[in-house]
């Protein structure tokens, strides 16, 4: 609103008065300047005393609004670019060896992957968009690879929703529900503080205790985000109890561990991270052996243990701690344990249900009940009246539904890429024509791992990354028809790289949770993450020639 021929002071006071009225809910502000003058006189004491604060606040609001508008514009343009790319791929002449349906599914994938990389639209929205676009892409494509009548959207709907009737998706959904139910009891905090109490207040011992806590939480909280949300507040509390800023050397090291470890420990346990059962599903769909809970644990858990030891030595040597023995550390931990009091009935029930679930997971080769079905049983027990620890209504509010939608839609996309031949064609273009098919097994595996390393930086979500690249990698490996090729081993190596890579915060949700605490910078994480990446690759090569051949994962 223009101030007219008035002084700058009058303009400022009028704007301040208008803010007073707006704050009181009087949105229909009268533009009469005499009325405004009356308001200014009435509230002049407020205006005068708060002028500097109002200037700062209004400046901040204007800056934030401009940033928001700019971000919205960029996202809108990103969506338009993505749609243009999708349409261009659909309208392009069909390449040799690619069916019309495969071409259109690849076009949909290009749009969705761009949305995942740029976060042009939220993940939940991208999942709904993906299902809708798959229905259109499949429904208006010929039913056969050689043309003919179109399939029709009615028949395309079950195909586009196939990911939601998948054992991998069921495992993920049940795992997120389990994590939500267990964290509602506070059991995870008790486990964390008891471990920290056990290791004492020595700085190096506390770092080791954080690692132990991360591993312990992995077995009964099947969500990396939930584990990060548990670890980060504990680390912040410890830092404050020591009277140190979060940006201290100790604070940085502990927060970095809290941001990196949930993903690292999660890849070592089948139920430890949502992408794991999805990877198993991809492998099984390609005709590879079914991996059970113990199989996954045998193959990858030792790697995560050795990797975490390397992380411990790096963190304790790169950061020069201010103390050897942290003052007040033991008292703080003891006080937190005392605050928790004796185990509640809900905690005892959750402990028993999770112990039973882990036993059933570990003995799946004996009773032959699939792991995802066991997870559903666990959720049932957790919400069952008289036995469980929460209600369905409470669980509904705690579950991350965006992730559930994303996994189902992502699996649908992967299955349709495979069914239409799109994955095989992509693998042909990306790997075979680049000359990778003629490499030795070791050279081939290492080159794939290097490609995954760079692709990983394009995604802010581990799940999105693995969902996008795994079908093409598996399709390429299967197309080689080499019985000596350790397909399962290479794919699990891809999972290790995608989940253990921790160089910048934005590529991992747990790292972003820790980064949000404000204790470390991106430079600090790179300082730890770059040598950690070298350790990651070195250990993979070491395991390729030593441990994995012993357990049958590598040939």
C-alpha positions in Angstrom: 0.0 0.0 0.0 1.4 3.4 -1.0 2.2 5.8 1.8 1.5 9.0 -0.2 3.5 12.2 0.3 4.7 11.4 3.8 8.1 11.0 5.4 9.9 7.7 5.6 9.2 7.7 9.4 5.5 8.0 8.7 5.6 5.2 6.2 7.4 3.0 8.6 5.0 3.7 11.4 2.0 3.1 9.2 3.4 -0.3 8.1 4.0 -1.2 11.7 0.4 -0.2 12.6 -0.9 -2.3 9.7 1.1 -5.2 11.1 -0.6 -4.7 14.5 -4.0 -4.8 12.9 -3.2 -7.8 10.8 -1.9 -9.6 13.8 -5.2 -9.0 15.5 -7.0 -10.6 12.6 -8.3 -7.3 11.1 -7.7 -8.3 7.5 -10.0 -5.6 6.1 -7.6 -2.8 6.9 -9.2 0.6 6.1 -6.9 2.6 3.8 -8.0 6.0 5.3 -4.8 7.7 6.5 -6.5 9.6 9.4 -7.7 6.3 10.8 -4.2 4.9 10.4 -2.8 8.0 12.2 -5.1 7.3 15.1 -3.9 3.7 15.3 -0.3 4.9 15.3 -0.9 7.2 18.2 -2.6 4.5 20.1 0.2 2.0 19.5 3.1 4.5 19.2 4.8 3.0 22.3 4.7 -0.4 20.6 5.9 1.0 17.3 8.8 2.9 18.8 10.0 0.2 21.1 9.7 -2.5 18.5 10.8 -0.7 15.4 14.2 -2.4 15.0 12.7 -5.8 15.8 9.9 -5.2 13.2 12.5 -4.1 10.6 14.5 -7.3 11.2 11.4 -9.5 11.2 9.9 -7.9 8.1 13.2 -8.1 6.3 13.5 -11.8 7.2 9.9 -12.5 6.1 10.4 -10.7 2.8 13.6 -12.6 2.2 12.0 -15.9 3.1 9.0 -15.2 0.9 11.3 -14.3 -2.0 13.2 -17.6 -1.5 10.0 -19.6 -1.2 8.7 -18.0 -4.4 12.0 -18.7 -6.1 12.0 -22.3 -5.0 8.4 -22.8 -6.1 9.2 -21.3 -9.5 12.2 -23.6 -9.9 10.2 -26.7 -8.9 7.5 -25.8 -11.3 10.0 -25.4 -14.1 11.6 -28.7 -13.1 8.2 -30.4 -13.5 7.7 -28.8 -16.9 11.1 -29.9 -18.0 10.5 -33.4 -16.7 7.2 -33.6 -18.6 8.8 -32.3 -21.8 11.5 -35.0 -21.5 8.9 -37.7 -21.0 6.9 -36.6 -24.0 10.0 -36.3 -26.1 11.0 -39.9 -25.3 7.5 -41.1 -26.0 7.3 -39.3 -29.4 10.8 -40.4 -30.5 11.1 -43.3 -33.0 11.3 -46.7 -31.2 14.9 -48.0 -31.0 15.6 -51.5 -32.3 14.9 -54.1 -29.6 12.6 -51.9 -27.5 8.9 -52.4 -27.4 6.5 -49.4 -27.4 5.4 -50.2 -23.9 9.1 -50.4 -22.8 9.8 -47.1 -24.4 6.9 -45.4 -22.6 7.8 -46.9 -19.2 11.3 -45.6 -19.7 9.8 -42.2 -20.4 7.9 -42.4 -17.2 11.0 -43.5 -15.3 13.0 -40.5 -16.8 10.3 -38.1 -15.4 10.1 -39.7 -12.0 13.9 -40.1 -11.6 14.3 -36.4 -12.4 11.7 -35.6 -9.7 13.6 -37.7 -7.2 16.9 -36.1 -8.0 15.7 -32.5 -7.9 12.8 -33.0 -5.4 10.6 -31.1 -7.8 7.6 -32.7 -6.2 7.4 -34.5 -2.8 8.2 -38.2 -2.7 4.6 -39.2 -1.8 3.2 -37.1 -4.7 5.8 -38.6 -7.1 4.6 -42.1 -6.1 1.0 -41.3 -6.9 2.1 -39.6 -10.2 4.2 -42.7 -11.0 1.2 -45.1 -10.6 -1.0 -42.8 -12.7 1.6 -42.4 -15.5 2.3 -46.1 -15.5 -1.5 -46.8 -16.0 -1.5 -44.4 -19.0 1.9 -45.7 -20.4 0.8 -49.3 -20.3 -2.9 -48.8 -21.1 -2.2 -46.9 -24.3 0.5 -49.3 -25.5 0.0 -52.4 -27.6 -0.7 -55.5 -25.6 2.1 -57.4 -27.4 5.7 -56.5 -28.3 4.9 -56.5 -32.0 2.0 -54.1 -32.0 -1.7 -54.9 -32.2 -4.6 -53.7 -30.0 -3.8 -51.5 -27.1 -3.9 -53.1 -23.6 -6.4 -50.6 -22.1 -6.3 -48.8 -18.8 -8.5 -51.3 -17.1 -5.9 -54.1 -17.6 -3.1 -51.6 -16.9 -4.3 -50.8 -13.4 -3.3 -54.1 -11.8 0.1 -53.9 -13.5 0.7 -50.4 -12.3 -0.3 -51.5 -8.7 1.7 -54.7 -8.8 4.3 -53.3 -6.5 1.8 -53.0 -3.7 1.1 -56.8 -3.8 4.8 -57.6 -3.5 6.5 -59.3 -0.6 9.3 -56.7 -0.6 6.7 -53.9 -0.3 4.9 -55.8 2.5 8.2 -56.2 4.3 8.9 -52.4 4.1 5.4 -51.4 5.2 5.4 -53.8 8.1 8.9 -52.7 9.1 7.9 -49.0 9.2 4.8 -50.0 11.3 7.1 -52.0 13.7 9.5 -49.1 14.0 6.6 -46.7 14.8 5.1 -49.0 17.4 8.3 -49.7 19.2 9.5 -46.1 19.4 6.1 -45.2 20.9 7.2 -47.2 24.0 10.6 -45.6 24.5 12.3 -49.0 24.5 14.9 -47.7 22.0 16.0 -44.9 24.4 16.4 -47.4 27.3 18.6 -49.7 25.1 20.7 -46.7 24.0 21.3 -45.2 27.4 22.1 -48.6 29.0 24.8 -49.3 26.4 26.3 -45.8 27.0 26.2 -46.4 30.7 28.0 -49.6 30.2 30.9 -48.1 28.2 31.6 -45.2 30.6 32.6 -41.6 30.0 35.9 -42.0 28.2 35.6 -40.1 24.9 36.8 -43.1 22.8 34.6 -45.4 24.8 31.5 -43.2 24.1 32.2 -43.3 20.4 32.4 -47.0 20.6 29.2 -47.0 22.6 27.4 -45.0 19.9 28.4 -47.7 17.4 27.2 -50.5 19.7 23.9 -48.6 20.2 23.4 -48.2 16.4 24.0 -52.0 15.9 21.6 -52.9 18.8 18.9 -50.6 17.5 19.2 -52.1 14.0 17.8 -55.5 15.1 14.5 -54.2 16.4 13.9 -50.8 14.7 13.6 -51.6 11.0 13.9 -47.9 9.9 17.1 -45.9 9.4 15.3 -42.7 9.9 13.8 -43.8 13.2 17.2 -44.9 14.4 18.7 -41.6 13.4 15.9 -39.8 15.2 16.8 -41.8 18.3 20.6 -41.4 18.2 20.8 -37.7 17.3 18.9 -36.4 20.4 21.0 -38.6 22.6 24.2 -37.3 21.2 23.0 -33.7 21.5 22.1 -34.4 25.2 25.5 -35.9 25.8 27.3 -32.9 24.2 25.3 -30.4 26.3 25.9 -32.4 29.5 29.6 -32.1 28.8 29.2 -28.3 28.6 30.5 -28.3 25.0 29.0 -26.7 21.9 27.7 -29.0 19.3 30.4 -27.7 16.9 33.2 -28.9 19.3 35.5 -31.7 18.0 33.7 -34.2 20.2 30.3 -32.9 19.2 31.1 -33.1 15.5 32.4 -36.6 15.7 29.4 -37.9 17.7 26.9 -36.2 15.4 28.6 -37.5 12.3 28.5 -41.0 13.7 24.8 -40.6 14.5 24.2 -39.5 10.9 26.3 -42.2 9.2 25.7 -45.3 11.3 22.0 -45.9 10.8 22.5 -46.5 7.1 25.8 -48.5 7.6 24.3 -50.9 10.2 21.1 -51.1 8.3 22.6 -52.7 5.2 24.0 -55.6 7.3 20.6 -56.9 8.4 17.8 -57.8 6.0 15.2 -56.0 8.2 17.6 -53.1 9.0 16.7 -50.9 6.0 13.8 -50.6 3.7 15.8 -51.1 0.4 17.1 -54.5 1.5 13.9 -56.6 1.0 13.3 -54.8 -2.2 16.7 -55.8 -3.5 15.9 -59.4 -2.5 12.7 -59.1 -4.5 14.5 -57.8 -7.6 17.0 -60.7 -7.4 14.2 -63.3 -6.9 12.3 -61.9 -9.8 15.3 -62.3 -12.0 15.6 -66.0 -11.2 18.2 -65.7 -8.5 18.1 -67.7 -5.3 15.8 -66.4 -2.5 17.9 -64.7 0.3 16.6 -65.3 3.8 17.3 -63.4 7.0 20.3 -65.5 8.0 21.7 -65.5 4.4 21.7 -61.7 4.3 23.2 -61.5 7.8 26.0 -64.0 6.9 26.9 -62.1 3.7 26.8 -58.5 4.8 26.8 -58.2 8.6 30.6 -59.0 9.0 31.3 -56.3 6.4 29.3 -53.6 8.3 31.2 -54.6 11.5 34.6 -54.2 9.9 33.5 -51.0 8.2 32.2 -49.5 11.5 35.6 -50.3 13.1 37.2 -48.3 10.3 34.7 -45.5 10.9 35.6 -45.5 14.6 39.3 -45.2 14.0 38.9 -42.4 11.4 36.5 -40.4 13.6 38.7 -40.7 16.7 41.8 -39.6 14.9 40.6 -37.0 12.5 38.9 -35.0 15.3 41.1 -34.0 18.2 38.9 -34.3 21.2 39.0 -31.7 23.9 38.9 -34.2 26.7 39.9 -37.8 27.3 37.4 -38.3 30.1 34.2 -36.2 29.6 33.2 -34.3 32.7 29.7 -35.1 33.8 29.2 -37.7 31.2 28.5 -40.6 33.5 26.2 -38.5 35.7 24.2 -37.4 32.7 23.7 -40.9 31.4 22.9 -42.2 34.9 20.3 -39.4 35.3 18.7 -40.3 32.0 18.5 -44.0 32.9 17.0 -43.0 36.3 14.4 -40.8 34.6 13.3 -43.8 32.5 12.5 -45.7 35.7 11.7 -49.4 35.7 10.6 -51.0 32.4 7.0 -50.3 31.6 4.6 -53.0 30.6 4.6 -51.7 27.1 8.4 -51.9 26.9 8.4 -55.5 28.2 5.7 -56.5 25.7 7.7 -54.8 22.9 10.9 -56.6 23.9 9.2 -60.0 23.9 7.4 -59.5 20.6 10.6 -58.3 18.9 12.6 -61.2 20.4 10.1 -63.6 19.1 10.1 -61.9 15.7 13.9 -62.1 15.4 13.9 -65.8 16.3 11.3 -66.4 13.6 13.2 -64.4 11.1 16.4 -66.3 11.9 14.7 -69.7 11.6 12.8 -69.1 8.4 14.7 -72.1 6.7 13.1 -74.3 9.4 9.5 -73.3 9.4 9.4 -71.9 5.8 7.3 -68.9 6.7 8.4 -65.9 4.5 10.1 -63.0 6.4 7.5 -60.5 5.3 4.7 -62.7 6.7 6.6 -62.8 10.0 6.8 -59.0 10.0 3.0 -58.8 9.5 2.6 -61.1 12.5 4.8 -58.8 14.5 2.7 -55.8 13.6 -0.5 -57.8 14.5 0.9 -58.6 17.9 2.0 -55.0 18.5 -1.5 -53.6 18.0 -3.5 -56.5 19.4 -5.6 -55.5 22.4 -4.3 -57.1 25.6 -1.0 -58.1 24.0 0.3 -55.1 22.0 1.8 -51.8 22.9 -0.3 -49.4 20.8 -3.5 -48.9 18.9 -4.2 -48.9 15.2 -5.2 -45.2 15.3 -2.0 -44.2 17.0 0.1 -46.3 14.7 -1.7 -44.7 11.7 -0.5 -41.3 12.9 3.1 -42.4 13.4 3.8 -44.3 10.1 5.6 -42.6 7.3 3.1 -43.2 4.5 5.1 -41.3 1.9 7.8 -44.0 2.1 5.2 -46.8 1.8 3.7 -45.2 -1.3 7.2 -44.6 -2.7 8.3 -48.2 -2.3 5.1 -49.7 -3.8 5.2 -47.4 -6.8 9.0 -47.9 -7.2 8.6 -51.6 -7.3 5.8 -51.3 -9.8 8.1 -49.3 -12.1 10.9 -51.8 -11.7 8.6 -54.7 -12.5 7.2 -53.0 -15.5 10.6 -52.1 -16.8 11.5 -55.8 -16.6 8.2 -57.1 -18.1 8.2 -54.7 -21.0 11.9 -55.2 -21.8 12.9 -51.7 -20.9 15.4 -52.8 -18.2 17.1 -55.2 -20.7 17.3 -52.5 -23.3 18.7 -49.9 -20.8 21.3 -52.4 -19.6 22.3 -53.1 -23.2 22.8 -49.4 -23.9 24.5 -48.5 -20.6 26.7 -51.5 -20.1 27.1 -53.8 -23.1 27.7 -51.1 -25.7 30.2 -49.5 -23.4 32.4 -52.6 -23.6 31.8 -53.8 -20.0 30.5 -57.2 -21.2 34.0 -58.3 -22.2 35.6 -57.5 -18.8 36.7 -60.1 -16.3 34.4 -60.7 -13.3 36.5 -58.7 -10.9 37.0 -55.8 -13.4 33.3 -55.8 -14.3 32.2 -55.7 -10.6 34.6 -52.9 -9.8 33.5 -50.8 -12.8 29.8 -51.2 -11.9 30.7 -50.2 -8.3 32.4 -47.1 -9.6 29.4 -46.2 -11.8 27.1 -46.6 -8.7 29.4 -44.3 -6.7 28.9 -41.4 -9.0 25.2 -42.1 -9.7 24.6 -42.1 -6.0 25.3 -38.4 -5.8 22.4 -37.7 -8.1 19.8 -39.0 -5.5 18.8 -37.6 -2.1 17.1 -40.9 -1.3 18.9 -44.3 -1.1 15.6 -46.0 -1.8 15.1 -44.0 -5.0 18.6 -44.6 -6.2 18.5 -48.4 -5.7 15.0 -48.6 -7.2 16.1 -46.8 -10.3 19.4 -48.5 -11.0 19.1 -52.1 -9.7 16.8 -53.4 -12.4 19.1 -52.3 -15.2 22.2 -53.7 -13.4 20.4 -57.1 -12.8 19.1 -57.1 -16.4 22.7 -56.6 -17.7 24.2 -59.3 -15.5 21.5 -61.8 -16.5 21.9 -61.0 -20.2 25.6 -62.1 -20.1 24.5 -65.7 -19.5 27.7 -66.4 -17.5 27.2 -69.1 -14.9 30.4 -68.0 -13.1 29.1 -64.5 -12.6 28.2 -63.8 -8.9 25.1 -61.8 -9.7 23.9 -61.8 -6.1 27.3 -60.7 -4.9 27.5 -57.8 -7.3 24.0 -56.6 -6.5 24.7 -56.8 -2.7 27.9 -54.8 -3.4 25.8 -52.2 -5.1 23.6 -52.1 -1.9 26.7 -51.6 0.2 27.9 -48.7 -1.8 24.5 -47.0 -2.0 23.9 -47.2 1.8 27.4 -46.8 3.2 28.4 -43.8 1.0 28.4 -40.8 3.3 30.3 -37.8 1.8 27.7 -35.0 1.8 24.6 -34.8 4.0 22.0 -34.3 1.3 22.4 -37.8 -0.1 21.1 -39.5 3.1 18.1 -38.8 5.3 19.9 -39.9 8.6 22.8 -37.6 7.7 20.4 -34.7 7.1 18.8 -35.3 10.5 22.2 -35.1 12.2 23.2 -32.1 10.0 20.1 -30.3 11.1 21.4 -30.3 14.6 23.9 -27.7 13.5 27.1 -29.3 14.9 29.1 -30.0 11.7 29.4 -28.6 8.2 29.4 -30.3 4.8 33.2 -29.8 4.8 33.4 -31.7 8.1 31.5 -34.6 6.6 33.6 -34.6 3.5 36.7 -34.7 5.7 35.4 -37.9 7.2 33.5 -39.3 4.2 36.1 -39.2 1.6 38.6 -41.5 3.4 35.7 -43.5 4.5 34.7 -44.1 0.9 38.2 -45.3 0.2 37.9 -47.8 3.1 34.5 -48.9 1.8 35.9 -49.8 -1.6 39.0 -51.3 -0.1 36.9 -53.6 2.1 34.7 -54.6 -0.8 37.7 -55.7 -2.8 39.1 -57.5 0.3 35.8 -59.3 0.9 35.6 -60.3 -2.8 38.8 -62.3 -2.5 38.6 -63.5 1.1 35.3 -63.8 3.1 32.6 -63.9 0.3 34.1 -66.9 -1.5 34.1 -68.8 1.8 30.4 -68.2 2.3 29.4 -68.8 -1.4 28.6 -65.3 -2.3 31.5 -64.8 -4.7 33.0 -67.3 -7.2 
